[in-house]
Amino acid sequence: MEQQSQSTELVVGVDDKIHPVKAFVLGLQHVLAMDLYIAPIIIAGMLALSAADTAFFIQMCFFGAGIATLIQTGFGLRLPVVQGPSYVPIGAIGAIGGKLGMGAITGALLPGALIIALLGYPLKWFAKSVHRFIPPLVGGTVIMIVGISLMPVAMGSIYRAEGALGNNLIVALVSAGVLIICMLLGNKGNGLGTASRLLSVLVAIVAGTFTASFFGGVEFTAVQEADWFSIPTVFPFGAPVFDWGAIFTMVLIYFIILIETTGTWFVVSTVTGKELTNERLNRAAVGEGIGCFTAALFGGTPMTGYSSNAGLIAVTGVGSRIAIMASGVILMALGLMPKLSALITCIPEPVINGIFGVVCVAIFVNGMKVIQLVKLNERAMMIIGVPILLTMAIVVLPAEALQSAPSFVSYFFSSGITVGAVAALLLNVLIPNKEKAAAAQNQDQPRSA
């Protein structure tokens, strides 16, 4: 992706030193603005995990996000980027775990994370690949595909949730409606607007859960039984199982996650005014790989930079790495508290998926913003349209159509995001860019005297 210059008006610079108390408050603000528990809850539902395993899974995702944030902000990219569970691998993880179990998920995640790290160092290929293969047209298309492919996941989960369908729809509509209202109020520049935006997801969860309680859809027994504190363990869901089809699928998924997170890095670079040099990009790939590897060790999912937090930097004017590292510490601390994880699992499924539906819309619109400056000629329309068409084809593909297919084919075509993103990358390479070639040829021609 090309980097666009933009004047910055940061109140606190990237490398400014701030008091620990101030860092904690600013870091907590970023944590409250995140929706990192939504993806794990969706995955847990797809894998039919028990309440206890779901709580522990969410706990480990918090812990993994904290570690990944500290690695990326402190040693990798060294910019204020908050890491959290990516939405991209939801379909693939559900397919692999449903067929081979939780151990196969871990076994598929570990090799891919190491490959991503190697692309940064010692190979130093990542920065070159970004400049060549991920222009705004491809990056924006992939982000749009993520939003489109996950919308049916949210809607389907609402329809299949326990309880009467009418009640579930009411709960989902209340949750989504409150979130939308808070987001619209957040457009106002006053203090109330900023607070509404920061706490929008939390307010929507409270409103949705309160509504669900009238229908008997809230149960807090798991919170009472959960411990206050626990130490994470390596491979909590059993020893990793290495299946070649699952591994290859997740390697492709990791490359798509890299496209997603690279977009966030460019947003943060623009907001903070810090240039994304080749060295910084390669370090970022190492940080991304090590963060994902560590998260997988403790039972979490692949991590990515959260664009919502990049937007928060622009709103608040606080670009401090120390504040973001405080966010990482807070996330790790939350990952050590099972009661909090159990409390999150008590949120009714229609509440989470009502909010998730709005999140999908936001993801799609962010993708549109990335490509808004691209000239939409026939080449661009094909690179955008065909991958979206293929993504929708996978979304509506009947599950029984893949039952007799080889494992890798089944995993690959279980994820509309994977199919669409690979198609966007290939089309960008295969369809000639005549305008770019003509411009390069004109530059090479000697000027007449």
N, C-alpha and C positions, 0 to 999 in steps of 0.2 A: 504494500500500500504506500501511496505517496503521502508524504508528510506536508501538512499545510501550516504555514506560519500564522501565528496569532499572538497578539499582544496579551501579556498576562498581568493580572491584577491580584496577585497572591498577597494575603495579609501575613501569612507565615510561609517562608520559603522552604524548598525541599530539604535543604541541609541545615536549616536554622535549629539552634538548640532551644528547647522549651522545658519548663519545669515538669517533673514527673506527674504531679497532680493534674496539670493542664493537659498533658499527653494522655492521661487516663480518660479524662472527660471527653476529649476530642476523639480518642479511639473508640470509646463506648458509643459515641454518636454514629460512627461508621458501622459498628456491630448491629445497632438497633435498626439501621437502614437496610440491612441485608435480609434476604429471603433464602438463606443457604439451607434451611431445613426442609424446603419444599421438595427439592429433587430427591433427597434420601427417603422421604415419606412416600413419594410416588414409586420409587424403586422397591421399597419394602412391601408396598401393596402388590406390585407385580410378582414379587417372589413369595407372597403369602407368608411372610415372617410372622412369628408370634408377637404378642405385645412386648414381651421382655426383649426379644431379639431386635425388634424394631427400635425400641428405646436405646439399646446398646449400639445399634447401627448408626443412629443419629448422633449419639454421643461421640463415636469414633470419627464421624464426619466433621463435627466441631473441632475435635482434637487435630485431625489431619489438616483442616483449613488453617488452624492457628500455626502449625509447624510450617506449612507451605508459604504462608504470608511472611513469616520471619525469614525464611530462606530467600524468597524472591526480593523482598524489600531491603533486607540487610546485606545480602551477598550476591544475588543474581542481577536482576534489572537495576536495583538500587534506585528505584522510583516508588512513589506512594501507590502501590497496587495491592488491593485486598484480594486474597485468593479464596475461592469457595467451590463447592461441588458443581461441575458442569452439567448442563441439561443435555448436552450432545449424546453421551453414551447410554441414556436411559433405556432405549429400545434394545440395544445390543446386550447390555448387562442383564436385562430381563430375560432375553432369549437364552443367553449362556447359562445363567443361574437356574432358570426353569428346567433346562435339559440336563445340565451336568452338576448342579449344586454350587454352593457358595465357594468351595475350594477352587473350582474352575475359574470363578471370577477373579480371585486373587492371582491365580496362576497366569491368567491372561493379561492382567494389569502390569505385573512386574517387568516382563521383558520390554514391553513397549515404552515404559517410562525410561528405562536405561537407554534405549535407542534415541529417544528425544534428547537426553542429556548428551549423548555422544555427538549429535549433530552440532551442538554448540562447541564443545571441546572434547577431544582434540581435533575433530574433523573440520570445524569452523565452516560448515556448509550452510548453516541456518540463515545467516544474514544474506548470503548470495541468493538463496532460494526465495526469501521474502521479496527482494527487489525484482526477481524474475517472474515468479509464479503467483504472487498475491497482490495484484493491483486492486484498487477500490471496487472495480466491477465484480471480481471474484469474491472478495471479502464481504461486500454487502449482500451479494446473492446467497452466500452460505449462511449469513446471519438471518436473512429472511426465511431460508429453508428451515432453520432451527425452530423459528416461531410457528411456521405453518405446520410442520410435522408433529409438533407437540400439542397443538390445539385439540385434536381428536382424543389424545390421551387424557386431557383434563375433562372433556365433556363425557367421554365413555366412563370414566371413574365415577362421575356424579350419578350417571344412570345406574351403574352396577353397585353402588354403595348400599349398605344395610339400611333398612327402613323404607317407608313409603316413598315412591318416586316424587309425588307432589311435595312432601315435606323437604326432601333433599333439594329439589329445585328452588324452593323458597329460601332455604339456608344458603345455597350457593349464590343466588341473586342478591341477597342481603350482603354477603361477604364481598362479592365483586362490586356492588354498588357503593358500599362505604369506601372501598379502596379507590374507586374512580373519583368519588367526591373529594377525598383527601388529596389525591394527586392534582385535581383541578384547583383546590384551594392553595396547593403548594406553588402555583404559578404567581401568586401574589408575593411581593417582595418584602412584606412586613414579617415580624417575628412569628405571628400566628401561622402565616403561610409556610414559612420554613419548618416550623415544628410539625405542622400537619403533614408535610412531605416526608420528613424524617421518620415519623411514627406511623405512616400510612398503613403499612402491613400489619403492625401490632394492633392498631385500632380496628382494622378490618377483621383480624382474628378474634379479638374480644367481642365485637358485634356479632360475628357469625356464630361463635360458640354460645353466646348468650341466647341467640335465636334458636339454635339447635337444642338448648336445654329445655325449651318449652315442648319439644317433641320427644323428650327422653333420650336424646342422642349423645349425652355426655356422661362419662364414667371416670372417676378419679381413683379407683382402687389401686391401679398400677403405681400411682404417685406415692401412696401410703406405704406400699411394699418395697419401694426402691430405696437403695442406700443413699446417704448424703455424699459419699466420696468413694472413688474406686480408681485403681491404677490400671491404665491400658496395658494390654498384652499383645505380643506379636502373634499374628495368625489366629485371631480370636474365634474364627469360624472354621478352624481346622487347617491342616496342612494344604499348601497349594497343589492344585491338580493342573498339569500342563497339557493342554490339548492344542494341537497345531492349528486347527481351524479357528478356535477361539482366540489364540494368540495373534494370528494374522489379521483377524477382524479388528481386534483392539489396537493393533499397530495403525491401521487405517483410521480408526476413531481418534487416536492421539494426534495424527496429522491434522485432522479436522479441528480438534480442540486448539491446536496451535494457530490455525487460521483465526478462530474465534478470539483467542486471547491476544493475538497480535493486534487486532483491531482495538482492543482496550488499551494496549500499550501506546498506540499512536494517539489515542484520545488523551491519555495522561501526559504524553510528551507535549502535545499541543497546549494543554491547559497550563502546564508547569514551565513551558519554554525550554525544557531540557532535550537536547538533540539525541535521537536514537542512532548512535554510531554503530558500525558493524561490530565493534567489540562489545558494546552494551547489549545488542541483540543476541549475540552468541552466548554471553553470560546469562541472559534471560532464558534461553533454551535450556541451559544447564540447570538453572533454578527451577524451571518448570518440570523438568524430568525428575530431579531429586525430590521435589515437593510431592509429585504424584507417586513416586516410588515409596516414599515414607508413609504417605497416606494409605497406600495399599497394604503395607506391612501391618498397619494397625486396624485393617478392616474397613477403610474408607473407600471413597470413589475418586476418579480423576479430578484434579483441581484446575481451575482456570481463573484468570483475572476478571473481577466483576465490574462491568461497565457502569452499573448503577453507582458504585462508589467513586468511579472516575467523575461522574456528573456531580456528585456531592462535593468534590474538591472545587469544582467551578462555582458552585453555589456558595460555599462557605469561605472560599479564598484561603483555605488551610491546606497546603501541600506538603506538610512536614512528614518526612519518613519516620521520625520518632513517634508521631501520633499513630501512624499505620502499624508500626511495630507494636505499639501498645494494644492495638486491635488484635494482633496475633496472640499476644499474651492473654488477653481476655478470652479469646476463642479457645485457647488451650485450657484455660481454667474452667470454662463451661463444659469442656469435654471430660473433665474429671468429676463432674457432678451428675450422677445418674438420675437424681430426682428431677432435675431440669429436663433431661432427655425424656423421662417418663411423662412429665407434664406436657411436653410437646406432642407426644403420641396420643394424648387424650383429646387433641383437637379433632373434631369430626371430619371425616373424609370430604364431605361436600364443602366444608369451609375451605380446606386446603386447595381443592381443585377449582373452586370458584375464583379464588385469588390467583391460582396458577394460570387460569384462562386469560386473565388480564395481563399477567406477566408475559404470556406468549404473544399477545398483541403488542406489548411494549418492545419485545425482542424483534418482532417483524418490522415495526416502524423504525427502530434503530438501524436495521439493515437498509431500509429505504433512504435514510439520511446519508448513509455512506455512499450510495450510488447516485445521489441527487445531482451531482456535478458532472456525471459521466454523460457524454453525448450518446443518446439512444438511437443509434443506427441499427441496421439489420443484424450486424454481428453482435451488438450488445443485447438486442432483443432475444437472439437465440441463446446466448450464454446465460441470460436471466430466465427466460421462459422454459427452455427444455429441462433444466434441472428441477424447476418447480413442478413441471408436469410429471417427471419421473418420481419425484418425492411423493406427490399425491397418488400416483399409481401404486407405490409401495404401501402407503397408508391404508388404501382400500383393498389391498390384496388379501384374499381370504387366507386364514391361518392354515387351512388344510392343504393349500397349494404348495407349501414348503415341507410337508411332512415326509415325503419320500426323497427330498433333495439331500445332497451331501452336507455335512455339518457346516463347512465354511460358507457354502451358498446360503444355507438357512440363516446363519448369523448375519451375513452381509445384507441379505434382503429383508431382514427383520428390522432394519434401521433405515427409514426413509432419508434421514439426515446424511448417512454415509453414502448412499446411492446418489443423492442430489449433489453433495459436495464434490465427490469424485467426478461426476459429470461436468460440473462447472470448471474444475481444474483442467480436465481433458479438452473441453471445448475451447477454453481460452488459449490452449497451446495449439490445437489443431486448426482452428479457423483463422485464416490469415488476417492480420490487422493492416489493411491496405493504407489507411491514413497514416499510421505510425511509420510504415515502410517508406511512404512517399515523403514524409517529413524528414526522415533520416537521409533519404537520397538527395533532397534539396540542400541539406546541410553539407553533404559531401561534395557537391558541385562547386567548382571555383567561381568566385564572384567576377563578373565582367568589369573591366576598368571603366 
